[in-house]
Amino acid sequence: MTHPAAWDDARHTLGMAEFDDTHREFIAQVAALNAASAAEFPALFQTLVAHTREHFIAEGKLMRESKYRGLPEHEGEHHRVLGELQQLNRSLKRGHLPLVRAYVKQGLMDWFDTHVAMMDAALAMHLKKQKETA
């Protein structure tokens, strides 16, 4: 069962602006892709890939700076998903729009919700604890 690409305070708010702002932007981009015409979709997908790459680089930097113990698993997940997005972008350039559109509509938000709930929430808790003890 898929759900719409829409911000849900209960599911998505981590209480750290650097995460919440980036995550709101990601969801807005997924929503735009879901509403996009075939002509608009490729450029919007490339924007999503670039945004996701920057998002993951910024999170990786936070994890390294804070000596986060969950870094290998968290960053491994980032590499896996970014690799999927880049592979899909190549498929899109070869004309496989229905495949990429299906991934965005059916799988991307489910992955995102799980990633925020499990990995990003744990990272946010770690960073908040560090700020308290600093």
Residue frames as qw, qx, qy, qz and C-alpha x, y, z in Angstrom:
[[0.000, 0.890, 0.456, 0.000, 0.00, 0.00, 0.00],
 [0.433, 0.223, -0.010, 0.873, 1.56, 3.27, -1.04],
 [0.145, -0.806, -0.434, 0.375, 0.79, 6.61, 0.51],
 [0.352, 0.898, 0.118, 0.237, 0.99, 10.13, -0.84],
 [0.586, 0.129, -0.193, 0.776, 4.22, 12.10, -0.79],
 [0.232, -0.813, -0.131, -0.518, 3.15, 14.54, 1.91],
 [0.146, 0.379, -0.627, 0.665, 4.79, 15.77, 5.10],
 [0.703, -0.516, -0.447, -0.201, 3.37, 14.05, 8.18],
 [0.177, -0.762, 0.410, -0.470, 4.46, 15.67, 11.47],
 [0.837, -0.391, 0.315, -0.216, 4.05, 12.45, 13.44],
 [0.958, 0.164, 0.136, 0.195, 6.10, 10.41, 10.99],
 [0.662, 0.563, -0.009, 0.495, 8.65, 12.89, 9.72],
 [0.115, -0.909, 0.182, -0.356, 9.50, 15.52, 12.36],
 [0.798, -0.017, -0.416, 0.435, 12.85, 14.89, 14.03],
 [0.399, -0.890, -0.168, 0.141, 13.06, 18.26, 15.76],
 [0.491, -0.447, 0.298, 0.686, 16.29, 19.33, 14.09],
 [0.398, 0.774, 0.027, -0.491, 15.94, 22.00, 11.42],
 [0.060, 0.561, -0.701, -0.436, 18.81, 20.68, 9.28],
 [0.191, 0.084, 0.971, 0.116, 17.00, 17.33, 8.93],
 [0.324, 0.593, 0.648, -0.350, 13.40, 18.51, 8.87],
 [0.277, 0.737, -0.129, -0.603, 14.01, 21.21, 6.23],
 [0.071, 0.391, -0.813, -0.425, 15.90, 18.82, 3.93],
 [0.198, 0.204, 0.958, -0.040, 13.27, 16.12, 4.42],
 [0.367, 0.667, 0.395, -0.514, 10.42, 18.55, 3.62],
 [0.252, 0.652, -0.428, -0.573, 12.23, 19.47, 0.41],
 [0.066, -0.160, 0.959, 0.226, 12.71, 15.78, -0.50],
 [0.296, 0.440, 0.814, -0.237, 9.00, 15.05, 0.01],
 [0.337, 0.731, 0.090, -0.586, 8.04, 18.13, -2.04],
 [0.154, 0.509, -0.683, -0.500, 10.26, 16.89, -4.87],
 [0.151, 0.093, 0.982, 0.065, 8.69, 13.41, -4.76],
 [0.335, 0.616, 0.569, -0.429, 5.22, 15.00, -4.83],
 [0.281, 0.701, -0.248, -0.607, 6.26, 17.12, -7.84],
 [0.019, 0.278, -0.892, -0.357, 7.53, 13.99, -9.62],
 [0.254, 0.318, 0.901, -0.152, 4.24, 12.18, -8.95],
 [0.338, 0.749, 0.367, -0.437, 2.34, 15.09, -10.52],
 [0.063, -0.576, 0.470, 0.666, 4.79, 15.65, -13.40],
 [0.786, 0.531, -0.028, -0.314, 4.04, 15.14, -17.06],
 [0.929, 0.095, 0.183, 0.308, 6.23, 12.80, -19.09],
 [0.481, 0.717, -0.050, 0.502, 8.05, 15.85, -20.47],
 [0.250, -0.839, 0.258, -0.410, 8.70, 17.35, -17.02],
 [0.923, -0.383, 0.020, -0.038, 9.65, 14.13, -15.24],
 [0.849, 0.202, -0.165, 0.460, 13.30, 13.61, -16.37],
 [0.210, 0.606, -0.249, 0.726, 14.55, 17.05, -15.27],
 [0.589, -0.615, 0.140, -0.505, 12.69, 16.79, -11.96],
 [0.974, -0.190, -0.086, 0.084, 14.15, 13.32, -11.35],
 [0.657, 0.362, -0.242, 0.616, 17.67, 14.63, -11.95],
 [0.169, -0.667, 0.212, -0.694, 16.96, 17.42, -9.43],
 [0.845, -0.459, 0.039, -0.270, 15.85, 14.77, -6.90],
 [0.919, 0.070, -0.177, 0.345, 19.04, 12.74, -7.48],
 [0.368, 0.518, -0.254, 0.729, 21.22, 15.84, -6.98],
 [0.457, -0.635, 0.144, -0.606, 19.26, 16.89, -3.87],
 [0.946, -0.311, -0.056, -0.077, 19.55, 13.39, -2.41],
 [0.773, 0.259, -0.253, 0.521, 23.31, 13.30, -3.07],
 [0.076, 0.585, -0.261, 0.764, 23.78, 16.66, -1.28],
 [0.712, -0.525, 0.036, -0.465, 21.50, 15.54, 1.58],
 [0.970, -0.147, -0.139, 0.131, 23.53, 12.33, 2.07],
 [0.567, 0.405, -0.284, 0.659, 26.88, 14.18, 1.90],
 [0.221, -0.623, 0.214, -0.719, 25.69, 16.64, 4.60],
 [0.859, -0.425, 0.017, -0.284, 24.45, 13.80, 6.83],
 [0.903, 0.111, -0.237, 0.340, 27.70, 11.90, 6.34],
 [0.281, 0.543, -0.308, 0.729, 29.64, 14.97, 7.45],
 [0.538, -0.577, 0.170, -0.590, 27.48, 15.28, 10.59],
 [0.971, -0.212, -0.100, -0.050, 28.01, 11.59, 11.36],
 [0.747, 0.281, -0.285, 0.532, 31.80, 11.88, 10.98],
 [0.037, 0.600, -0.267, 0.754, 32.08, 15.10, 13.00],
 [0.637, -0.491, 0.212, -0.555, 30.01, 13.64, 15.84],
 [0.063, 0.345, -0.932, 0.092, 31.80, 10.23, 15.70],
 [0.777, -0.009, 0.115, -0.619, 28.44, 8.49, 15.23],
 [0.405, -0.269, 0.874, -0.001, 28.74, 4.74, 15.82],
 [0.671, 0.422, 0.582, -0.182, 25.92, 3.93, 13.39],
 [0.187, 0.708, -0.344, -0.587, 27.83, 5.54, 10.50],
 [0.109, -0.228, 0.880, 0.402, 28.75, 2.36, 8.55],
 [0.246, 0.432, 0.868, -0.019, 25.16, 1.07, 8.36],
 [0.213, 0.798, 0.303, -0.476, 23.63, 4.50, 7.80],
 [0.106, 0.672, -0.438, -0.588, 26.09, 5.49, 5.11],
 [0.218, -0.038, 0.931, 0.292, 25.81, 2.03, 3.51],
 [0.299, 0.627, 0.699, -0.168, 22.08, 2.64, 3.15],
 [0.169, 0.822, -0.045, -0.543, 22.77, 6.06, 1.63],
 [0.062, -0.448, 0.729, 0.514, 25.17, 4.54, -0.92],
 [0.284, 0.240, 0.921, 0.114, 22.67, 1.80, -1.81],
 [0.285, 0.757, 0.521, -0.272, 19.78, 4.22, -2.38],
 [0.103, 0.783, -0.253, -0.558, 21.88, 6.79, -4.24],
 [0.183, -0.238, 0.857, 0.420, 23.15, 3.97, -6.45],
 [0.311, 0.484, 0.818, -0.017, 19.55, 2.91, -7.16],
 [0.218, 0.850, 0.225, -0.424, 18.58, 6.49, -8.02],
 [0.010, -0.645, 0.527, 0.552, 21.58, 6.88, -10.33],
 [0.250, 0.035, 0.924, 0.288, 20.78, 3.56, -12.04],
 [0.290, 0.676, 0.656, -0.168, 17.16, 4.67, -12.48],
 [0.120, 0.819, -0.093, -0.554, 18.37, 7.98, -13.92],
 [0.101, -0.352, 0.775, 0.515, 20.36, 6.03, -16.53],
 [0.257, 0.362, 0.892, 0.081, 17.23, 3.95, -17.31],
 [0.214, 0.799, 0.366, -0.427, 15.24, 7.16, -17.64],
 [0.045, 0.679, -0.410, -0.606, 17.77, 8.54, -20.14],
 [0.084, -0.090, 0.909, 0.397, 17.26, 5.33, -22.18],
 [0.427, -0.132, -0.422, -0.789, 13.51, 6.02, -22.26],
 [0.418, -0.262, -0.866, 0.076, 12.26, 3.80, -19.40],
 [0.233, -0.364, 0.141, -0.891, 9.93, 6.41, -17.92],
 [0.760, -0.374, -0.292, -0.443, 7.22, 3.94, -16.69],
 [0.782, -0.100, -0.508, 0.348, 9.80, 1.97, -14.64],
 [0.300, 0.141, -0.361, 0.872, 11.19, 5.08, -12.94],
 [0.411, -0.370, -0.069, -0.830, 7.75, 6.60, -12.38],
 [0.817, -0.322, -0.440, -0.188, 6.61, 3.33, -10.73],
 [0.631, -0.037, -0.497, 0.595, 9.64, 3.37, -8.41],
 [0.013, 0.236, -0.209, 0.949, 8.92, 6.97, -7.37],
 [0.586, -0.329, -0.192, -0.715, 5.20, 6.28, -6.85],
 [0.884, -0.254, -0.331, -0.210, 5.46, 2.89, -5.16],
 [0.847, -0.124, -0.356, 0.376, 8.78, 2.50, -3.41],
 [0.364, 0.457, -0.242, 0.774, 10.47, 5.78, -2.66],
 [0.385, -0.599, 0.138, -0.688, 8.22, 7.14, 0.11],
 [0.922, -0.342, -0.151, -0.098, 8.06, 3.75, 1.85],
 [0.761, 0.135, -0.279, 0.571, 11.86, 3.63, 1.90],
 [0.099, 0.554, -0.173, 0.808, 12.03, 7.26, 3.06],
 [0.635, -0.591, -0.017, -0.498, 9.58, 6.74, 5.94],
 [0.945, -0.235, -0.168, 0.152, 11.48, 3.70, 7.17],
 [0.621, 0.307, -0.216, 0.688, 14.85, 5.44, 6.81],
 [0.141, -0.624, 0.140, -0.756, 13.66, 8.50, 8.76],
 [0.778, -0.515, -0.047, -0.357, 12.06, 6.38, 11.50],
 [0.950, -0.198, -0.077, 0.230, 14.99, 4.02, 11.97],
 [0.725, 0.128, -0.039, 0.676, 18.25, 5.63, 10.88],
 [0.139, 0.581, 0.008, 0.802, 17.70, 9.40, 10.86],
 [0.587, -0.721, -0.129, -0.345, 15.80, 9.35, 14.18],
 [0.869, -0.343, -0.098, 0.342, 18.71, 7.51, 15.83],
 [0.544, 0.278, -0.002, 0.792, 21.21, 9.97, 14.35],
 [0.158, -0.714, -0.107, -0.673, 19.11, 12.97, 15.47],
 [0.749, -0.645, -0.136, -0.070, 18.95, 11.55, 19.01],
 [0.809, -0.094, -0.058, 0.578, 22.74, 11.08, 19.01],
 [0.321, 0.458, 0.055, 0.827, 23.32, 14.67, 17.82],
 [0.400, -0.756, -0.148, -0.497, 20.86, 16.13, 20.37],
 [0.833, -0.503, -0.132, 0.188, 22.59, 14.24, 23.20],
 [0.675, 0.111, -0.024, 0.729, 25.95, 15.60, 22.05],
 [0.034, 0.642, 0.092, 0.760, 24.63, 19.17, 22.08],
 [0.634, -0.714, -0.169, -0.244, 23.30, 18.69, 25.63],
 [0.839, -0.412, -0.021, 0.353, 26.65, 17.47, 26.92],
 [0.576, 0.460, 0.027, 0.676, 28.71, 20.05, 25.00]]
